[in-house]
Amino acid sequence: MGETGLLEMLPVGIFTIDVDWTITFWNRKLADWTGIEAVNALGQILHRLLPRFEEDSIRARLDFLMQGGPPVVFSYQLHEDLFPHRGDDRIQRVRYCTASSIPGGGIIFSIEDRTEVAALVREAHEEILRRRKAEEELRAALAAREMTIREASHRVRNNLTMVASLIELETLRAETDAMKGFLLDLQTRVGSIGLIHELLYRGEPGKDLRLDEYLERLCSTINDAFPLGPGRAGFVYELQEISYAVDASVYLGMMVAELLTNALKYAQLPGRKLAIEVRLCAVGDGRLELSVGDNGPGIPGGRIESSNSLGWELLESLTKTLGGSIRIGQGPGALVVISIPEKAKGSV
């Protein structure tokens, strides 16, 4: 196969001119693109067949090539399309023409049609812009949602704080110890829920709650609020870092508040500082274990005694809601152990 045969097979348009500017070769690909057959192109003067090549800026560069200068590129951006296009579909062609001098005289032109590639690049660019816009809109929507959730948690927390304050005022006016105890229990339950919303306001919306942080804050808050005088209870924490669903954490908080209230009421012995241990850990088989124990006299009759009828019944009801179990553990004082699924019901 000769040189011209190879040029005919190339997927680019190829033509050549001699030193007299006469077209000496015109390949099939260029004929397909332009609609000008080789028989009508060969022997023609370049600028008579393709008038754009007579423009001063283009002619000057080709003159330099005729003298053996380096190759030049006629880009689409600067020169548009130098060649006619077959048909009337009016598609704007994106072509790049590279001209190189031929040893012994003349110029060879190579024309690459990048119309389809340019269209794909343009579509890809437009798709990138669309996706960026969609991502920006999504981020804005998520930010607005986060702000809404934070604001809702903040308002709920403020409302619960107000309710707890009203209960505290009623506690000061209560005429009997039984009524004071009832109101104090109610205040701690409301406070345990309020603390959840405080942590939600400060944390990242949509995420599970750090159960270990919540329980430690809850114990400290209840201990500080309980009327024990200057000698507060001492706490020992063994809390594994565990995240848990918010709704389920509310139930656990109420249960811990109930157990702490009972310990603070009934576990103090004369001459001994009350010590309370709170433990949380994963025990395997997809379960968590939460325990609250003290160094008091223990649990008479194996049931939680409370100043109202909600005590043990509340613990059992909330544990059942979580799909767990509750039992009295063995210890020098009271010890209650709650076992719950490691993955809260309804959580992802």
C-alpha positions as CSV (number, residue, x, y, z in Angstrom):
1,M,0.0,0.0,0.0
2,G,1.5,3.4,-1.0
3,E,1.7,6.6,1.0
4,T,-1.5,7.9,-0.6
5,G,-3.3,4.7,0.3
6,L,-2.3,5.2,3.9
7,L,-3.5,8.8,3.8
8,E,-6.8,7.7,2.4
9,M,-7.4,5.3,5.4
10,L,-6.8,8.0,8.1
11,P,-9.9,9.1,10.0
12,V,-8.9,12.7,9.5
13,G,-9.2,15.0,6.4
14,I,-5.9,15.3,4.5
15,F,-5.0,17.4,1.5
16,T,-1.7,18.8,0.1
17,I,-0.6,21.7,-2.1
18,D,2.6,22.3,-4.0
19,V,4.7,25.4,-4.2
20,D,2.3,26.9,-6.7
21,W,-0.6,26.5,-4.2
22,T,-2.2,23.8,-6.4
23,I,-4.1,21.0,-4.6
24,T,-2.3,17.8,-5.3
25,F,-4.1,15.4,-2.9
26,W,-7.6,15.3,-1.4
27,N,-8.5,12.2,0.7
28,R,-11.9,10.5,1.0
29,K,-12.6,11.7,4.6
30,L,-12.3,15.3,3.5
31,A,-14.6,14.7,0.5
32,D,-17.1,13.1,2.9
33,W,-17.0,16.1,5.2
34,T,-17.0,18.9,2.6
35,G,-19.0,17.3,-0.2
36,I,-16.2,18.2,-2.6
37,E,-15.0,15.1,-4.4
38,A,-11.3,14.7,-5.2
39,V,-11.9,14.9,-8.9
40,N,-13.2,18.5,-8.4
41,A,-10.5,19.5,-6.0
42,L,-7.3,18.2,-7.6
43,G,-5.5,20.8,-9.7
44,Q,-7.4,23.7,-8.2
45,I,-5.7,26.7,-6.7
46,L,-6.2,26.5,-2.9
47,H,-7.8,29.9,-2.3
48,R,-10.1,29.6,-5.4
49,L,-11.6,26.4,-4.0
50,L,-11.5,27.5,-0.4
51,P,-11.7,31.3,-0.3
52,R,-10.9,31.6,3.4
53,F,-7.3,30.7,2.7
54,E,-6.8,34.0,0.8
55,E,-7.3,36.0,4.0
56,D,-4.2,38.0,4.9
57,S,-3.6,36.5,8.4
58,I,-3.9,32.9,7.0
59,R,-1.9,33.5,3.8
60,A,0.9,35.1,5.8
61,R,1.3,32.0,8.0
62,L,1.2,29.7,4.9
63,D,3.8,31.8,3.2
64,F,6.1,31.2,6.2
65,L,5.4,27.5,5.9
66,M,6.3,27.5,2.2
67,Q,9.7,28.7,3.4
68,G,10.1,25.6,5.7
69,G,8.7,27.2,8.9
70,P,7.3,25.2,11.8
71,P,3.8,23.7,11.7
72,V,0.9,26.0,12.4
73,V,-2.6,25.3,13.8
74,F,-5.8,27.0,12.7
75,S,-8.0,26.6,15.7
76,Y,-11.8,26.7,15.7
77,Q,-11.8,29.5,18.3
78,L,-9.7,31.9,16.2
79,H,-10.5,31.0,12.6
80,E,-13.9,29.2,12.9
81,D,-14.3,26.5,10.2
82,L,-12.2,27.0,7.1
83,F,-14.0,24.3,5.1
84,P,-17.6,23.9,3.8
85,H,-19.8,21.2,5.3
86,R,-21.8,18.7,3.3
87,G,-25.6,19.0,3.7
88,D,-27.8,21.6,5.2
89,D,-28.2,20.5,8.8
90,R,-26.5,23.7,9.8
91,I,-24.5,22.1,12.6
92,Q,-21.7,24.3,13.6
93,R,-18.6,22.1,13.0
94,V,-15.7,22.2,15.4
95,R,-12.6,21.5,13.3
96,Y,-8.9,22.0,13.9
97,C,-6.5,22.3,10.9
98,T,-2.8,21.6,11.3
99,A,-0.5,22.7,8.4
100,S,3.0,21.4,8.0
101,S,5.7,22.0,5.4
102,I,6.6,19.1,3.0
103,P,10.3,18.5,2.4
104,G,11.1,19.6,-1.1
105,G,8.3,22.1,-1.1
106,G,4.5,22.3,-0.5
107,I,2.2,22.0,2.5
108,I,0.2,19.1,3.9
109,F,-3.0,19.9,5.8
110,S,-4.6,17.6,8.5
111,I,-8.1,18.5,9.5
112,E,-9.6,16.9,12.7
113,D,-13.3,17.1,13.2
114,R,-14.1,17.4,17.0
115,T,-17.7,18.3,16.7
116,E,-19.1,15.2,18.4
117,V,-16.3,15.3,21.1
118,A,-17.0,19.0,21.7
119,A,-20.7,18.3,22.0
120,L,-20.0,15.6,24.6
121,V,-17.6,17.9,26.5
122,R,-20.2,20.6,26.4
123,E,-22.9,18.2,27.7
124,A,-20.6,16.9,30.4
125,H,-19.9,20.5,31.5
126,E,-23.5,21.4,31.6
127,E,-24.2,18.2,33.6
128,I,-21.5,19.2,36.0
129,L,-23.0,22.6,36.4
130,R,-26.5,21.1,36.9
131,R,-25.1,18.7,39.6
132,R,-23.3,21.5,41.3
133,K,-26.4,23.6,41.4
134,A,-28.4,20.6,42.7
135,E,-25.8,20.0,45.4
136,E,-25.8,23.6,46.4
137,E,-29.6,23.5,46.6
138,L,-29.4,20.3,48.6
139,R,-26.8,21.7,51.0
140,A,-29.0,24.8,51.5
141,A,-32.1,22.6,52.1
142,L,-30.1,20.5,54.6
143,A,-28.8,23.6,56.4
144,A,-32.4,25.0,56.6
145,R,-33.6,21.7,57.9
146,E,-30.8,21.5,60.4
147,M,-31.6,25.1,61.6
148,T,-35.3,24.1,61.9
149,I,-34.5,21.0,63.9
150,R,-32.2,22.9,66.2
151,E,-34.7,25.7,66.7
152,A,-37.5,23.1,67.4
153,S,-35.2,21.3,70.0
154,H,-34.3,24.7,71.6
155,R,-38.0,25.7,71.9
156,V,-39.0,22.3,73.3
157,R,-36.1,22.4,75.8
158,N,-37.2,25.9,76.9
159,N,-40.8,24.9,77.3
160,L,-39.8,21.8,79.3
161,T,-37.5,24.0,81.5
162,M,-40.5,26.3,82.1
163,V,-42.7,23.3,83.0
164,A,-40.0,22.0,85.4
165,S,-39.7,25.4,87.0
166,L,-43.5,25.5,87.6
167,I,-43.3,22.1,89.1
168,E,-40.5,23.3,91.4
169,L,-42.6,26.2,92.5
170,E,-45.4,23.8,93.3
171,T,-43.0,21.7,95.3
172,L,-42.1,24.6,97.5
173,R,-45.8,25.1,98.2
174,A,-46.6,21.4,98.8
175,E,-47.9,20.8,102.3
176,T,-47.0,17.1,102.6
177,D,-43.8,15.1,102.1
178,A,-45.8,12.7,99.8
179,M,-46.8,15.6,97.6
180,K,-43.3,17.0,97.5
181,G,-41.9,13.6,96.6
182,F,-44.5,13.2,93.8
183,L,-43.6,16.6,92.4
184,L,-39.9,16.0,92.6
185,D,-40.2,12.8,90.7
186,L,-42.2,14.6,88.1
187,Q,-39.6,17.3,87.8
188,T,-36.8,14.8,87.3
189,R,-38.8,13.1,84.5
190,V,-39.5,16.3,82.7
191,G,-35.8,17.3,83.2
192,S,-34.6,14.1,81.7
193,I,-36.5,14.8,78.5
194,G,-35.4,18.5,78.5
195,L,-31.8,17.5,78.6
196,I,-32.3,15.3,75.5
197,H,-33.4,18.4,73.6
198,E,-30.5,20.4,75.0
199,L,-28.1,17.9,73.6
200,L,-29.9,17.7,70.3
201,Y,-29.7,21.5,70.0
202,R,-25.9,21.4,70.6
203,G,-25.3,18.3,68.5
204,E,-25.7,17.3,64.9
205,P,-29.3,17.0,63.8
206,G,-30.3,13.6,62.4
207,K,-27.6,11.7,64.2
208,D,-28.0,9.3,67.0
209,L,-27.4,10.5,70.6
210,R,-24.3,9.8,72.4
211,L,-25.9,7.7,75.2
212,D,-22.8,7.8,77.5
213,E,-22.6,11.6,77.4
214,Y,-26.3,11.9,78.0
215,L,-26.4,9.6,81.0
216,E,-23.5,11.3,82.7
217,R,-25.0,14.7,82.2
218,L,-28.4,13.4,83.4
219,C,-26.9,11.9,86.6
220,S,-25.0,15.1,87.4
221,T,-28.1,17.3,86.8
222,I,-30.4,15.2,89.0
223,N,-27.7,15.0,91.7
224,D,-27.3,18.8,91.8
225,A,-31.0,19.4,91.9
226,F,-31.9,16.9,94.6
227,P,-32.2,18.4,98.1
228,L,-29.4,16.5,99.9
229,G,-27.7,19.5,101.4
230,P,-23.9,20.1,100.9
231,G,-23.1,16.4,100.9
232,R,-24.0,15.2,97.4
233,A,-23.9,11.7,96.3
234,G,-20.7,10.4,94.7
235,F,-20.9,8.9,91.3
236,V,-18.8,6.2,89.6
237,Y,-19.2,6.0,85.8
238,E,-18.3,3.1,83.5
239,L,-19.9,4.2,80.3
240,Q,-18.9,2.8,77.0
241,E,-19.0,5.2,74.0
242,I,-22.3,4.2,72.5
243,S,-24.7,6.1,70.1
244,Y,-28.4,5.4,70.4
245,A,-31.6,6.5,68.7
246,V,-33.0,9.7,70.2
247,D,-36.5,8.3,71.0
248,A,-35.1,5.3,72.7
249,S,-32.7,7.5,74.6
250,V,-35.6,9.4,76.0
251,Y,-37.0,6.2,77.5
252,L,-33.6,5.2,79.0
253,G,-33.2,8.7,80.4
254,M,-36.6,8.4,82.2
255,M,-35.6,5.0,83.6
256,V,-32.3,6.2,84.9
257,A,-34.0,9.3,86.4
258,E,-36.4,7.0,88.2
259,L,-33.6,4.8,89.5
260,L,-31.5,7.8,90.6
261,T,-34.5,9.3,92.4
262,N,-35.1,6.1,94.3
263,A,-31.4,5.9,95.3
264,L,-31.3,9.5,96.4
265,K,-34.4,9.0,98.5
266,Y,-33.9,5.6,100.1
267,A,-30.3,4.6,99.8
268,Q,-28.6,7.0,102.2
269,L,-27.4,5.4,105.4
270,P,-26.4,7.4,108.5
271,G,-22.7,8.2,108.6
272,R,-22.0,6.9,105.1
273,K,-21.8,9.0,101.9
274,L,-24.1,7.8,99.2
275,A,-22.2,6.2,96.3
276,I,-23.9,5.4,93.0
277,E,-22.5,3.4,90.1
278,V,-23.8,3.8,86.6
279,R,-22.5,1.4,83.9
280,L,-23.3,1.0,80.2
281,C,-21.7,-1.5,77.9
282,A,-22.3,-3.8,74.9
283,V,-22.5,-7.4,76.2
284,G,-22.6,-9.3,72.9
285,D,-25.4,-11.0,71.1
286,G,-26.6,-7.5,69.9
287,R,-27.5,-6.2,73.3
288,L,-26.6,-3.4,75.7
289,E,-26.6,-3.5,79.4
290,L,-27.3,-0.5,81.6
291,S,-27.1,-0.8,85.4
292,V,-27.6,1.6,88.3
293,G,-26.4,0.5,91.7
294,D,-25.8,2.1,95.1
295,N,-24.3,1.3,98.5
296,G,-27.5,1.6,100.4
297,P,-29.6,-1.0,102.3
298,G,-30.8,-2.7,99.1
299,I,-34.3,-3.2,97.7
300,P,-36.8,-4.6,100.2
301,G,-38.9,-7.4,98.8
302,G,-37.1,-7.1,95.4
303,R,-39.3,-4.3,94.1
304,I,-38.5,-0.6,93.6
305,E,-40.3,1.5,96.2
306,S,-41.4,4.9,95.1
307,S,-43.4,7.8,96.5
308,N,-46.1,7.1,93.9
309,S,-47.4,4.1,91.9
310,L,-45.4,4.9,88.7
311,G,-42.0,3.6,90.0
312,W,-41.5,0.0,89.1
313,E,-44.5,-0.1,86.7
314,L,-42.9,2.8,84.7
315,L,-39.6,0.9,84.5
316,E,-41.2,-2.3,83.3
317,S,-43.3,-0.5,80.8
318,L,-40.5,1.5,79.3
319,T,-38.2,-1.6,79.2
320,K,-40.9,-3.5,77.4
321,T,-41.3,-0.7,74.9
322,L,-37.6,-0.9,74.1
323,G,-37.8,-4.7,73.6
324,G,-35.6,-5.3,76.7
325,S,-35.7,-6.9,80.1
326,I,-35.1,-5.6,83.6
327,R,-33.9,-7.5,86.7
328,I,-32.7,-6.9,90.3
329,G,-29.0,-7.6,90.5
330,Q,-26.9,-8.8,93.4
331,G,-24.9,-6.2,95.2
332,P,-24.3,-4.8,98.6
333,G,-27.0,-2.2,98.0
334,A,-29.7,-1.8,95.3
335,L,-28.7,-2.9,91.8
336,V,-31.0,-2.7,88.8
337,V,-29.8,-4.1,85.4
338,I,-31.6,-3.2,82.2
339,S,-30.9,-5.2,79.0
340,I,-31.9,-3.7,75.7
341,P,-31.2,-4.3,72.0
342,E,-28.0,-2.7,70.7
343,K,-30.0,-1.3,67.8
344,A,-33.1,0.5,69.0
345,K,-36.4,-0.4,67.4
346,G,-37.1,1.7,64.4
347,S,-33.5,3.0,64.0
348,V,-31.6,2.5,60.8
